[in-house]
Amino acid sequence: MQTTAIFIEPLITGLIVLAVLIIPFNSIDSILDKLGEMKLEKGAILLVIAYILGILFDRFGDSLVGRAEHRRRLEQAKKFHRYSSQDASKDVFPEASIRARSHFEDDGGVAWFSYLRTRIRIARSVAVFGPALTLSLLVSQGSGMMVTGTLVTVTVIYIAAFVWVQILERVKRYSLPRTDSVDLARVGSVGFTPFIEPNLYFFLALELVGVILVCSIGKSFPGKCPSLLAVLLIGNFLTALAFWAWWRILRTYYNFMYRLGIVQKDSGETGQATASG
């Protein structure tokens, strides 16, 4: 399962990115026809390209929403420290050791841990790049100049959000504490402030581009209005669903990691007691 996830996760992300880049310049029918006629060696090259893009853009997507994900981690850590006698300087989420175990052990707990990580990354990719895919489907119905303008605008929005995140990470006032830090009491008061985070404005900007595309293309081709609205609404729904899934799976992931860490700790203490006995 671990080996499969290594290929599946970036491949799905890469295929989404490829679709974003290809769809504006080709109709869906022509893309499906070309895929159906594609030879094995060309298909293999396409998958390699998708895999490489997936590795790069998975990291990019992680950077875009990483602060929100870390906020989720801190909230769960603070809750567990509140009901635990464990020192706040010790991380309640021994993620590094569990991930190391996942490469050498194949027990049920570690396998489920890896499966949750895979679900998180796939849901995150759909949520982050889903809006771009929606805009690609919309702009494919427009003119050449509209395609170029939209791709440039979307690229600028993604890069601006990325730069915004990097700036926040380097400003001490908005930095987020680690979950192995006694500074967990800061969580909720400083660090993560929704109104200065780029995520909300990032998606609002992409949504505005979508609305402008629907209005512009619909004005030139009134008959396409129903299909354009359908694409925008379905795209928004799927993006929201992916974000909801990502946020809920994160909670499950951290809860399970906390319990798996307790089991790991107890197992280690039992082993030491047996050795000393």
NUMI-878389 format. One line per 8 residues: their letters; for each residue y, z, x of C-alpha. Coordinates in pm, whole numbers, plus 32768, in hexadecimal, padded with zeros to 4 digits. Layout:
BEGIN
a) Y:Z:X | ...
// end
This chain:
BEGIN
mqttaifi) 8000:8000:8000 | 80EE:805B:811E | 80B6:7F0A:81C7 | 80E7:7E4C:8080 | 822F:7EFF:8038 | 82B6:7E9B:818F | 82A6:7D2E:8123 | 82E3:7D48:7FAC
eplitgli) 8426:7E12:7FB6 | 84F5:7D2A:8096 | 8452:7BF5:7FFF | 84CC:7C4B:7EA0 | 862A:7C94:7F22 | 862A:7B52:7FEC | 85BA:7A80:7EC4 | 86D6:7B0E:7DF1
vlavliip) 87D2:7AB9:7F03 | 873F:795D:7F2A | 875D:7927:7DB4 | 88CB:7991:7DC2 | 890E:788E:7ED0 | 8844:776F:7E3A | 887C:7782:7CC2 | 89F3:7727:7CC4
fnsidsil) 89A1:75D7:7D61 | 8867:7583:7C99 | 87F7:7596:7B32 | 86D9:767F:7ADC | 8603:7555:7A77 | 8637:74A4:7BC3 | 85E8:75E4:7C83 | 84A3:7612:7BC3
dklgemkl) 8446:74A5:7BFA | 8484:74C1:7D71 | 83B7:7602:7D85 | 8299:755C:7CCA | 8299:7436:7DBA | 82CC:7507:7EF3 | 81C1:74ED:7FFE | 8116:7620:808C
ekgaillv) 81C7:7618:81DC | 831F:75FC:813A | 82C6:7718:804F | 8265:77EE:817A | 83B2:77A1:8225 | 846A:77FD:80E5 | 83B5:794D:80D7 | 8407:7993:8244
iayilgil) 8577:794B:8202 | 856C:7A2B:80CD | 84C5:7B40:8196 | 85CF:7B33:82A6 | 86E8:7B31:81A6 | 863F:7C53:80F5 | 863B:7D2A:822E | 87AF:7CEC:8266
fdrfgdsl) 8826:7D0E:80FF | 874A:7E3B:80B1 | 8809:7EF5:81BD | 8950:7E6A:8139 | 88FD:7EDE:7FD8 | 8899:8034:805C | 89EF:8052:8101 | 8AA5:7FF3:7FBF
vgraehrr) 8A05:8102:7EE6 | 8990:81EC:7FFA | 8A98:82F3:7FB0 | 8A30:8308:7E43 | 88C6:8328:7EB0 | 8920:8437:7FA9 | 89E4:84EB:7E9A | 88A7:84EE:7DC7
rleqakkf) 87EA:8580:7EEF | 88EF:8691:7F22 | 88ED:86F1:7DB1 | 8773:871A:7DB7 | 877E:87D8:7F02 | 8881:88C9:7E7E | 87AE:8908:7D48 | 8675:894D:7E11
hryssqda) 872C:8A32:7F06 | 87B0:8AF6:7DDE | 8651:8B45:7D67 | 85B4:8B62:7EBE | 85B5:8C6A:7FCC | 85BD:8B58:80D3 | 86D9:8B60:81CF | 87E6:8A63:8172
skdvfpea) 87E6:89EA:82DA | 8683:8965:82A3 | 8665:881C:81EA | 85A9:883D:80A0 | 8553:86CC:80BE | 8477:869A:81F5 | 8491:8523:81CB | 8467:84CC:833A
sirarshf) 831E:8586:8361 | 8296:8500:8217 | 82EE:839B:8277 | 8244:83D0:83C6 | 810C:844A:8311 | 8113:8318:822F | 80CC:823A:835F | 7F97:82FD:83C5
eddggvaw) 7F0F:839E:8289 | 7EA7:830C:813D | 7E92:8439:8056 | 7F0B:8427:7EEF | 804D:84E9:7F24 | 80C9:8414:8045 | 8063:82D3:7F8E | 812E:833C:7E5C
fsylrtri) 8254:8390:7F3E | 8249:8231:7FD2 | 8227:8197:7E77 | 835E:824E:7DFC | 8421:81D1:7F2B | 83B9:806C:7EDA | 842A:808F:7D70 | 8579:811F:7DE1
riarsvav) 85C0:8000:7ECF | 855D:7EF0:7DD8 | 862A:7F8B:7CBD | 8752:7FB2:7DA9 | 8741:7E45:7E13 | 8739:7DCD:7CAA | 885D:7EB1:7C52 | 8935:7E4F:7D7C
fgpaltls) 88F1:7CD9:7D83 | 88AA:7CA6:7C10 | 8A1D:7C6F:7BC0 | 8A34:7B61:7CCD | 8903:7AB5:7C38 | 89A2:7AC3:7ADF | 8AE1:7A25:7B65 | 8A15:7915:7C11
llvsqgsg) 896F:78BD:7AC8 | 8AC3:78AE:7A1F | 8B77:77E0:7B26 | 8A59:76E5:7B36 | 8AE2:7667:79E9 | 8C3C:7627:7A7A | 8CE0:7530:7B68 | 8CC2:7517:7CE1
mmvtgtlv) 8E12:75BB:7D28 | 8DB8:76D9:7C3F | 8C70:7710:7CFC | 8D24:7726:7E4B | 8E31:780F:7DC7 | 8D34:78F4:7D22 | 8C55:790F:7E55 | 8D81:7962:7F30
tvtviyia) 8E00:7A65:7E36 | 8CAC:7B0D:7E12 | 8C7E:7B14:7F8D | 8DD4:7BB8:7FB8 | 8D81:7CC0:7EB0 | 8C38:7D1C:7F59 | 8CD5:7D2A:80B3 | 8DFD:7DF7:8034
afvwvqil) 8D11:7EF5:7F95 | 8C49:7F09:80D9 | 8D83:7F41:81AC | 8E01:8045:80B2 | 8CBC:8109:80D7 | 8CCF:80FB:8253 | 8E32:8183:824D | 8DD2:82A4:8169
ervkrysl) 8CAE:82FA:824D | 8DA1:8326:836D | 8EA0:83FD:82B4 | 8E3F:8569:82E1 | 8ECF:85D1:8192 | 8DDF:84EB:80DA | 8CB0:8511:81BA | 8B75:8594:8113
prtdsvdl) 8AB4:86B8:81AE | 894A:8696:8213 | 883B:873B:8143 | 87D4:880C:8270 | 8931:889E:8287 | 89AC:89F6:8220 | 8AE0:893C:81A5 | 8A2D:88DD:8060
arvgsvgf) 8B25:89BA:7FA4 | 8C23:88A3:7FD6 | 8B62:87C0:7EEF | 8C1B:878F:7DA8 | 8D6E:87F3:7E30 | 8DB2:86F5:7F43 | 8D07:85CC:7FE2 | 8C9B:84F0:7EBF
tpfiepnl) 8DC3:84A8:7DD9 | 8D6B:83A0:7CD3 | 8ECB:8311:7CBF | 8EE0:82C2:7E32 | 8D80:8232:7E46 | 8D69:80B4:7E45 | 8C39:8094:7D61 | 8CF4:80A1:7C15
yfflalel) 8E04:7FAC:7C82 | 8D01:7ECB:7D26 | 8C43:7E95:7BE3 | 8D80:7E80:7B11 | 8E02:7D6E:7BF6 | 8CBC:7CAA:7BD8 | 8CC3:7CD9:7A5F | 8E28:7C54:7A54
vgvilvcs) 8DB8:7B1E:7B14 | 8CA3:7AED:7A15 | 8D92:7B05:78EF | 8E83:7A0F:7993 | 8D64:7919:79CE | 8CF1:792F:7865 | 8E54:78F1:77E7 | 8E9D:77D5:78DC
igksfpgk) 8D56:7719:78B1 | 8D52:775E:773D | 8EAE:76C8:771B | 8E3D:7586:77C6 | 8CE8:757B:771E | 8CFC:7633:75CE | 8B91:75E8:7582 | 8B21:76BA:76AB
cpsllavl) 8BCD:77F9:7634 | 8A9A:7895:7588 | 89B8:785E:76B6 | 8AC4:78D9:77A7 | 8AF8:7A18:76E0 | 8980:7A4A:76CC | 895E:7A2B:7848 | 8A7B:7B22:7882
lignflta) 89F9:7C22:7789 | 888F:7C0B:77FD | 88FC:7C1F:7968 | 89CD:7D55:791F | 88AF:7DF6:7863 | 87B2:7DB7:7978 | 88A5:7E35:7A81 | 88E8:7F73:79BA
lafwawwr) 8773:7FA0:7981 | 872F:7F7A:7AF6 | 8839:807E:7B49 | 87AD:816F:7A49 | 864F:813E:7AD6 | 86CD:816C:7C3A | 8785:82AF:7BE1 | 865E:8341:7B21
ilrtyynf) 855E:82E5:7C2B | 863B:838D:7D31 | 861D:84D6:7C74 | 84A3:84AF:7C5C | 8496:8454:7DCD | 8556:8587:7E44 | 849B:8673:7D5C | 8350:85EE:7DDA
myrlgivq) 83C3:85F7:7F46 | 8425:8764:7F1D | 82D0:87BF:7E91 | 821A:86ED:7F92 | 82DF:87A0:80A1 | 826E:88F0:8017 | 8104:887D:8019 | 812F:87FB:817B
kdsgetgq) 81CA:8945:81E9 | 80B9:8A13:8144 | 7FAD:8937:81E0 | 804A:8965:8335 | 805D:8ADE:830E | 7EF4:8AEB:8297 | 7E86:8A1D:83C3 | 7F40:8B03:84B3
atasg) 7EA9:8C36:8410 | 7D4C:8BA2:842A | 7D81:8B48:8599 | 7E06:8CA1:85F0 | 7CEB:8D43:852A
// end
